[in-house]
Amino acid sequence: MEGKLRVLIVNGSPKGEHSLTLQHSLYMLGQEPAVEWTVLQAGEALSPIDYDESWLRAAIDEIERADAILWSTPVYTMLVPWQLLRLFQLVKEAGRNAVFKGKYATSMMTCFHYYDHLAEAWLRATCEDLGMAYMEGRTADNMDMLRNDHRASMRFFMREFVEACRSRSPLERKYAPLSDRPSPRFELAATGAIAKDGQKAAPRTVLLTDEYRKDGNLSRMIDAFVDAYPYPVEVVDINDFPYEAGCHGCLRCELVGECDRKDGFQEFYLNLVDTCDALVFGMNLEGRYLRPVWKLFLDRTFSNGHRTSMMGKHTAYLVAGPLRSLPNVRQFLEGKDNVGRENCMAIIGDEYDDSALLGRLLRDGAVRLARAIDGRYQKSVNFLGWGGLKIFRDLIYGMRGVVRDDHRFYKTHGLYDFPQKDIPKQLFNLAMGLAFTLKPVRVQAFERMPSMYILLHKRIVDSGKP
């Protein structure tokens, strides 16, 4: 490739020139004299629902002229912001996906390393589907760029990317193409709805969906689930909310306590989660994620900050589309519930040739959700939940003077579980540390370890008591 390499920085941050992520991208490309770069402010331009169509036409032309693309984006709700998702959607709707084909691409992401792997996985797979050669990108914490060693690695990374573009280096495709085979049609059996429990204390159950009472598998799955569920269900179509715009990361909700958007979403969402006992989600997959309206909705839920508003409540997911081919979507759903200490009782896809089997899964899932609510069942939390919450714990504690509502929530709910504050364990380790300097003590501990390790647990088992 002769002349300067033309790199287009596509800034997915709705903050525009005030994007922290963008500063990382500008620094790296600013160190490359043989590169000519421009910035496309996609996140800022596509935040309003009514975007400028002339901007989109010019943006597509810029993408077409570029030799390579650097996706510069923060991570919102475990993925890139809705605005960047929207860019891909609009280019596809314009019939211009070919502008991406053959170009090299990589990414620069900033976040607190909260599920950033899912964000890059989606971006990489999407680029590969469009025929782009994607080189593994970089993710950074907000303060990383201030360190000399980190900046040295940033420069190395960009040199490698530029060299790969110039030499047309082969890059491995990580994700297999998605099959275009639709899920089998779910034929809803006429089993009849069970009588709903009309008692005043019936739990409030809300079903959020992007499709309701249409000729699609999801609508029929919802009908089967609702018919089998013993309590009343309120159905909310998230397409019907009058969104003003997407979340633009201004943090007014964190600093002032109110969302900067004036469409009433914050009040709508908080009333929903504060008063419901269970949330059921009816979701269509599109591309390698959910339908874009879900990303718009989920990003806007950040108006509640980092507070896990559904803690202790129960959820279920009905998903139409190739869920088995998209394990990252399933991990997103599981991770969201784990971090929030929600109790997911079912994730049910529609990829079944046997409609009767899918019908039974839906009915059993509905009944199991009701039993879990009645029994106040609390699921165990795995790495997805513990790891995610530890990141938020340290983040909120380090910024507690600024994010005061989050700090109060974490303090009230005992989420500041720092190990150094466990005094009994500290004393135990101090004593053991001294004793274990002696080899005979270590040998004796080794010999007694199997029985000592289960001593307290075995007492509960042997007692026969609840």
C-alpha positions as CSV (number, residue, x, y, z in Angstrom):
1,M,0.0,0.0,0.0
2,E,1.5,3.3,-1.1
3,G,1.0,6.6,0.5
4,K,-0.6,7.2,3.9
5,L,-2.9,4.7,5.4
6,R,-6.4,6.2,5.7
7,V,-7.9,5.2,9.1
8,L,-11.4,6.1,10.1
9,I,-12.0,6.4,13.9
10,V,-15.6,5.5,14.3
11,N,-16.4,7.0,17.7
12,G,-19.3,5.1,19.2
13,S,-19.4,7.2,22.4
14,P,-22.4,9.6,22.5
15,K,-20.2,12.0,24.4
16,G,-18.5,13.0,21.1
17,E,-15.3,14.9,21.4
18,H,-15.5,14.6,25.2
19,S,-15.2,10.8,25.0
20,L,-12.5,9.3,27.2
21,T,-12.2,6.4,24.8
22,L,-11.6,8.7,21.9
23,Q,-8.5,10.2,23.7
24,H,-7.0,6.7,23.6
25,S,-7.6,6.3,19.9
26,L,-6.3,9.8,19.1
27,Y,-3.1,9.2,21.1
28,M,-2.3,6.0,19.4
29,L,-2.9,7.2,15.9
30,G,-1.1,10.5,16.7
31,Q,2.0,8.5,17.2
32,E,1.9,7.1,13.6
33,P,3.3,9.5,11.1
34,A,2.4,7.4,8.1
35,V,-1.3,7.4,8.9
36,E,-4.0,9.9,7.9
37,W,-7.0,9.7,10.2
38,T,-10.4,11.3,10.6
39,V,-13.1,10.9,13.2
40,L,-16.7,9.9,12.6
41,Q,-18.8,10.9,15.6
42,A,-21.4,8.1,15.2
43,G,-22.5,7.9,18.8
44,E,-23.2,11.6,19.1
45,A,-25.0,11.9,15.7
46,L,-27.2,8.8,16.2
47,S,-28.3,9.5,19.8
48,P,-31.6,11.3,18.9
49,I,-34.4,9.1,17.7
50,D,-34.8,11.5,14.7
51,Y,-31.3,11.5,13.3
52,D,-30.0,13.5,10.3
53,E,-30.3,11.3,7.2
54,S,-27.8,13.4,5.3
55,W,-25.2,12.7,8.1
56,L,-25.8,8.9,7.5
57,R,-25.1,9.3,3.8
58,A,-21.9,11.2,4.4
59,A,-20.9,8.7,7.1
60,I,-21.3,5.7,4.7
61,D,-19.1,7.6,2.1
62,E,-16.4,8.1,4.8
63,I,-16.5,4.4,5.6
64,E,-16.1,3.6,2.0
65,R,-13.1,5.9,1.5
66,A,-11.2,4.5,4.5
67,D,-8.6,1.8,4.3
68,A,-9.1,0.6,7.8
69,I,-11.5,1.3,10.8
70,L,-10.7,1.8,14.4
71,W,-13.9,1.3,16.4
72,S,-13.5,3.5,19.4
73,T,-16.2,2.8,22.0
74,P,-17.1,2.6,25.6
75,V,-18.9,-0.4,27.0
76,Y,-22.6,0.2,28.0
77,T,-24.6,-2.6,29.6
78,M,-22.1,-5.3,28.6
79,L,-22.0,-4.3,24.9
80,V,-21.2,-1.3,22.7
81,P,-23.6,1.6,23.1
82,W,-27.0,1.4,21.3
83,Q,-25.8,4.2,19.0
84,L,-23.1,2.0,17.5
85,L,-25.4,-0.9,17.1
86,R,-27.7,1.5,15.3
87,L,-25.0,2.5,12.8
88,F,-24.6,-1.1,11.7
89,Q,-28.4,-1.4,11.5
90,L,-28.9,1.8,9.4
91,V,-26.0,0.9,7.0
92,K,-27.7,-2.5,6.4
93,E,-31.1,-0.9,5.9
94,A,-29.5,1.4,3.3
95,G,-28.2,-1.7,1.4
96,R,-24.6,-0.5,1.8
97,N,-23.0,-3.3,3.9
98,A,-20.5,-3.8,1.0
99,V,-18.6,-0.6,2.2
100,F,-17.1,-2.7,5.0
101,K,-15.9,-5.7,3.0
102,G,-12.2,-6.2,2.8
103,K,-11.3,-3.5,5.2
104,Y,-9.1,-4.1,8.3
105,A,-10.6,-3.2,11.6
106,T,-9.7,-3.2,15.3
107,S,-11.2,-1.6,18.4
108,M,-10.3,0.5,21.4
109,M,-12.7,0.1,24.4
110,T,-12.7,1.7,27.8
111,C,-14.7,0.6,30.8
112,F,-13.9,-0.8,34.2
113,H,-13.5,-4.3,32.6
114,Y,-17.1,-5.1,33.3
115,Y,-18.0,-7.7,30.7
116,D,-15.9,-6.0,28.1
117,H,-15.1,-9.4,26.6
118,L,-18.8,-9.6,25.5
119,A,-18.6,-6.2,23.8
120,E,-15.5,-7.1,21.8
121,A,-16.9,-10.5,20.9
122,W,-20.0,-8.9,19.4
123,L,-18.0,-6.3,17.6
124,R,-15.5,-8.8,16.2
125,A,-18.1,-11.3,15.1
126,T,-20.2,-8.5,13.4
127,C,-17.1,-7.2,11.5
128,E,-16.2,-10.8,10.4
129,D,-19.8,-11.3,9.2
130,L,-19.3,-8.1,7.0
131,G,-16.1,-9.5,5.5
132,M,-13.7,-7.4,7.5
133,A,-10.3,-8.6,8.8
134,Y,-10.4,-7.9,12.5
135,M,-7.4,-7.7,14.7
136,E,-7.9,-8.2,18.5
137,G,-8.4,-4.8,20.1
138,R,-7.5,-3.2,23.4
139,T,-9.6,-2.5,26.5
140,A,-8.5,-0.1,29.2
141,D,-9.6,1.1,32.5
142,N,-10.2,4.9,32.7
143,M,-6.8,5.7,34.3
144,D,-4.6,3.3,32.4
145,M,-3.5,5.7,29.7
146,L,-1.8,7.9,32.4
147,R,0.8,5.2,33.0
148,N,4.0,5.2,30.9
149,D,4.1,1.4,30.5
150,H,0.5,1.3,29.3
151,R,1.1,4.0,26.7
152,A,4.1,2.0,25.5
153,S,1.8,-1.0,24.9
154,M,-0.7,1.2,23.2
155,R,1.9,2.4,20.7
156,F,3.1,-1.1,20.1
157,F,-0.5,-2.2,19.4
158,M,-1.1,0.5,16.9
159,R,2.1,-0.1,15.1
160,E,1.1,-3.8,14.7
161,F,-2.3,-2.8,13.4
162,V,-0.9,-0.4,10.9
163,E,1.6,-3.0,9.7
164,A,-1.1,-5.6,9.4
165,C,-3.1,-3.2,7.2
166,R,-0.1,-2.3,5.0
167,S,1.1,-5.8,4.5
168,R,-2.5,-7.3,4.3
169,S,-1.5,-9.8,6.9
170,P,-3.9,-12.8,7.2
171,L,-6.0,-12.6,10.4
172,E,-7.8,-15.5,11.8
173,R,-11.6,-15.6,11.7
174,K,-12.7,-16.3,15.3
175,Y,-16.5,-16.8,14.8
176,A,-18.3,-19.1,12.4
177,P,-20.9,-17.5,10.2
178,L,-24.5,-17.6,11.5
179,S,-26.9,-19.9,9.8
180,D,-29.8,-18.2,8.0
181,R,-32.1,-21.1,8.7
182,P,-35.0,-19.8,10.8
183,S,-36.2,-21.6,13.9
184,P,-39.0,-24.1,13.3
185,R,-42.5,-22.6,13.5
186,F,-43.9,-23.1,17.0
187,E,-47.4,-24.3,16.8
188,L,-49.3,-23.4,20.0
189,A,-51.4,-26.2,21.2
190,A,-54.9,-25.4,22.5
191,T,-54.4,-26.5,26.1
192,G,-56.4,-23.6,27.5
193,A,-55.4,-21.1,30.2
194,I,-55.4,-22.1,33.8
195,A,-57.5,-20.1,36.2
196,K,-55.6,-17.2,37.6
197,D,-55.1,-16.7,41.3
198,G,-57.2,-13.7,42.1
199,Q,-56.0,-13.2,45.6
200,K,-55.0,-9.7,46.6
201,A,-51.5,-10.7,47.5
202,A,-50.7,-12.2,44.1
203,P,-47.2,-11.2,43.0
204,R,-47.0,-8.5,40.4
205,T,-45.5,-10.0,37.3
206,V,-44.6,-7.9,34.3
207,L,-43.6,-9.3,30.9
208,L,-41.4,-7.0,28.8
209,T,-41.2,-7.8,25.1
210,D,-40.4,-6.5,21.6
211,E,-43.2,-8.5,20.0
212,Y,-46.7,-9.2,21.2
213,R,-49.8,-10.6,19.5
214,K,-48.1,-10.8,16.1
215,D,-47.5,-13.8,13.8
216,G,-44.2,-14.9,15.3
217,N,-42.8,-17.6,17.4
218,L,-42.2,-15.1,20.3
219,S,-45.9,-14.1,20.4
220,R,-46.9,-17.7,20.6
221,M,-44.3,-18.5,23.2
222,I,-45.6,-15.6,25.3
223,D,-49.2,-16.9,25.0
224,A,-48.2,-20.4,26.1
225,F,-46.2,-19.0,29.1
226,V,-48.9,-16.6,30.2
227,D,-51.6,-19.3,29.9
228,A,-49.7,-21.6,32.2
229,Y,-48.7,-19.0,34.7
230,P,-51.0,-19.0,37.8
231,Y,-50.9,-15.3,38.4
232,P,-51.9,-12.2,36.4
233,V,-49.3,-10.9,33.9
234,E,-49.0,-7.4,32.7
235,V,-47.5,-7.2,29.2
236,V,-45.4,-4.2,28.2
237,D,-44.2,-3.8,24.6
238,I,-40.9,-1.8,24.8
239,N,-41.5,-0.5,21.3
240,D,-44.4,1.6,22.5
241,F,-42.3,3.8,24.9
242,P,-41.8,7.3,23.5
243,Y,-38.0,7.3,23.7
244,E,-36.5,10.8,23.2
245,A,-33.0,9.5,22.6
246,G,-30.4,6.9,23.7
247,C,-28.4,7.2,26.9
248,H,-25.6,9.6,26.2
249,G,-23.4,8.8,29.2
250,C,-23.7,12.2,30.8
251,L,-23.9,10.7,34.4
252,R,-26.5,13.3,35.5
253,C,-28.4,10.3,37.0
254,E,-25.3,9.6,39.2
255,L,-24.5,13.1,40.1
256,V,-27.9,14.8,40.4
257,G,-30.2,11.8,40.8
258,E,-32.3,12.4,37.6
259,C,-32.0,11.4,34.0
260,D,-31.0,14.1,31.5
261,R,-33.6,12.9,29.1
262,K,-37.1,14.3,29.5
263,D,-39.2,11.5,28.2
264,G,-40.0,10.0,31.6
265,F,-38.1,6.7,31.1
266,Q,-36.5,6.9,34.5
267,E,-39.8,7.1,36.3
268,F,-41.3,4.4,34.1
269,Y,-38.5,2.0,34.7
270,L,-38.1,2.6,38.4
271,N,-41.8,2.2,39.0
272,L,-41.6,-1.1,37.1
273,V,-38.7,-2.7,39.0
274,D,-39.6,-1.2,42.4
275,T,-43.1,-2.6,42.4
276,C,-42.9,-5.9,40.5
277,D,-42.0,-9.3,42.0
278,A,-41.1,-10.9,38.8
279,L,-39.9,-9.8,35.3
280,V,-40.4,-12.0,32.3
281,F,-38.6,-11.0,29.1
282,G,-39.8,-11.9,25.6
283,M,-36.9,-11.3,23.2
284,N,-36.2,-11.6,19.5
285,L,-32.6,-12.1,18.4
286,E,-31.4,-10.1,15.5
287,G,-27.9,-10.5,14.0
288,R,-25.6,-11.5,16.9
289,Y,-27.6,-9.8,19.6
290,L,-31.1,-8.9,20.5
291,R,-33.3,-6.6,18.4
292,P,-31.7,-3.1,18.7
293,V,-34.7,-1.7,20.6
294,W,-33.5,-3.9,23.5
295,K,-30.1,-2.1,23.6
296,L,-31.9,1.3,23.6
297,F,-34.0,0.1,26.5
298,L,-31.2,-1.5,28.5
299,D,-28.8,1.4,28.1
300,R,-31.5,3.7,29.4
301,T,-31.9,1.6,32.5
302,F,-28.6,3.0,33.7
303,S,-30.7,5.9,35.0
304,N,-30.7,3.8,38.1
305,G,-26.9,3.9,38.4
306,H,-25.0,0.8,39.5
307,R,-27.8,-0.2,42.0
308,T,-29.0,-3.7,41.5
309,S,-32.7,-2.8,41.6
310,M,-34.0,-6.4,41.0
311,M,-32.1,-7.9,43.9
312,G,-34.0,-10.9,45.2
313,K,-36.6,-10.9,42.5
314,H,-37.3,-13.5,39.9
315,T,-36.9,-13.6,36.2
316,A,-37.5,-15.7,33.1
317,Y,-36.5,-15.3,29.4
318,L,-38.3,-16.4,26.3
319,V,-36.0,-16.0,23.3
320,A,-36.8,-16.4,19.6
321,G,-33.9,-17.0,17.3
322,P,-30.5,-18.9,17.1
323,L,-29.7,-18.7,20.8
324,R,-27.7,-21.9,20.7
325,S,-25.4,-20.3,18.1
326,L,-25.0,-17.2,20.3
327,P,-23.5,-18.3,23.6
328,N,-22.5,-14.7,24.4
329,V,-26.1,-13.7,24.4
330,R,-26.9,-16.4,26.9
331,Q,-23.9,-15.3,29.0
332,F,-25.2,-11.8,28.9
333,L,-28.6,-12.8,30.3
334,E,-27.0,-15.1,32.9
335,G,-24.4,-12.5,33.9
336,K,-27.0,-9.7,34.2
337,D,-29.1,-11.8,36.6
338,N,-26.1,-13.0,38.5
339,V,-24.6,-9.6,39.2
340,G,-28.1,-8.2,40.0
341,R,-28.7,-11.1,42.5
342,E,-31.9,-11.9,40.5
343,N,-33.2,-15.4,40.3
344,C,-33.4,-16.5,36.7
345,M,-35.7,-19.6,36.6
346,A,-35.7,-20.2,32.9
347,I,-34.1,-19.2,29.6
348,I,-36.2,-20.9,26.9
349,G,-35.3,-20.7,23.2
350,D,-37.5,-21.6,20.2
351,E,-35.1,-23.9,18.3
352,Y,-37.2,-27.1,18.7
353,D,-38.6,-29.2,15.9
354,D,-41.1,-30.6,18.3
355,S,-43.7,-27.9,19.2
356,A,-45.2,-30.1,21.9
357,L,-41.8,-30.2,23.7
358,L,-41.4,-26.5,23.5
359,G,-44.9,-26.1,24.8
360,R,-44.1,-28.3,27.8
361,L,-40.9,-26.3,28.5
362,L,-42.9,-23.1,28.5
363,R,-45.6,-24.4,30.8
364,D,-43.1,-26.0,33.2
365,G,-41.0,-22.8,33.2
366,A,-44.1,-20.7,34.1
367,V,-45.1,-23.0,36.9
368,R,-41.5,-23.1,38.2
369,L,-41.2,-19.3,38.2
370,A,-44.4,-19.1,40.3
371,R,-43.1,-21.7,42.8
372,A,-39.8,-19.9,43.2
373,I,-41.6,-16.6,43.9
374,D,-43.9,-18.3,46.5
375,G,-40.9,-20.1,48.1
376,R,-38.7,-16.9,48.0
377,Y,-36.0,-19.0,46.4
378,Q,-32.6,-17.5,46.1
379,K,-30.3,-18.9,43.5
380,S,-26.6,-19.4,44.1
381,V,-24.3,-17.0,42.4
382,N,-21.4,-18.1,40.2
383,F,-18.3,-16.4,38.8
384,L,-20.3,-14.2,36.5
385,G,-22.0,-12.6,39.4
386,W,-19.2,-12.5,42.0
387,G,-16.7,-11.2,39.5
388,G,-19.0,-8.5,38.1
389,L,-20.1,-7.3,41.5
390,K,-16.5,-7.2,42.8
391,I,-15.7,-4.8,40.0
392,F,-18.7,-2.6,40.9
393,R,-17.9,-2.8,44.6
394,D,-14.4,-1.4,44.1
395,L,-15.5,1.2,41.6
396,I,-18.3,2.5,43.8
397,Y,-16.1,2.5,47.0
398,G,-13.4,4.4,45.1
399,M,-15.9,7.0,44.0
400,R,-18.2,7.1,47.0
401,G,-17.9,10.8,47.5
402,V,-19.3,11.4,44.0
403,V,-21.8,8.5,43.4
404,R,-23.5,8.9,46.8
405,D,-26.7,7.1,45.9
406,D,-24.8,4.0,44.7
407,H,-22.6,4.2,47.8
408,R,-25.6,4.2,50.2
409,F,-27.1,1.3,48.3
410,Y,-23.9,-0.8,48.5
411,K,-23.4,0.1,52.2
412,T,-27.0,-0.7,53.1
413,H,-27.0,-4.1,51.4
414,G,-23.6,-5.2,52.8
415,L,-21.9,-5.3,49.4
416,Y,-18.7,-3.8,50.7
417,D,-17.4,-7.2,51.6
418,F,-13.7,-6.3,51.6
419,P,-11.7,-9.2,53.1
420,Q,-9.5,-6.9,55.2
421,K,-12.6,-5.9,57.2
422,D,-13.2,-9.5,58.3
423,I,-11.5,-9.2,61.7
424,P,-12.0,-12.8,62.8
425,K,-10.4,-14.0,59.6
426,Q,-7.6,-11.6,60.0
427,L,-6.9,-12.8,63.6
428,F,-7.1,-16.4,62.4
429,N,-4.6,-15.8,59.6
430,L,-2.2,-14.0,62.0
431,A,-2.2,-16.9,64.4
432,M,-1.9,-19.5,61.7
433,G,0.8,-17.5,60.0
434,L,2.9,-17.7,63.1
435,A,2.2,-21.4,63.8
436,F,2.8,-22.5,60.3
437,T,6.4,-21.2,60.5
438,L,7.0,-24.6,62.2
439,K,7.2,-27.6,59.9
440,P,5.6,-30.1,62.5
441,V,2.5,-27.9,62.7
442,R,2.2,-27.9,58.9
443,V,2.6,-31.7,58.7
444,Q,-0.1,-32.1,61.4
445,A,-2.4,-29.7,59.6
446,F,-1.9,-31.7,56.4
447,E,-2.8,-35.0,58.2
448,R,-5.9,-33.5,59.9
449,M,-7.1,-31.4,57.0
450,P,-9.7,-33.8,55.4
451,S,-11.7,-34.2,58.6
452,M,-11.3,-30.6,59.8
453,Y,-12.3,-29.1,56.5
454,I,-15.8,-30.6,56.7
455,L,-16.2,-30.6,60.5
456,L,-18.8,-27.8,60.9
457,H,-20.7,-28.9,57.8
458,K,-20.9,-32.5,58.9
459,R,-22.4,-31.5,62.2
460,I,-25.3,-29.9,60.4
461,V,-25.7,-33.0,58.2
462,D,-25.6,-35.4,61.1
463,S,-28.0,-33.3,63.3
464,G,-30.9,-34.0,60.9
465,K,-32.3,-30.6,61.6
466,P,-33.5,-28.1,58.9
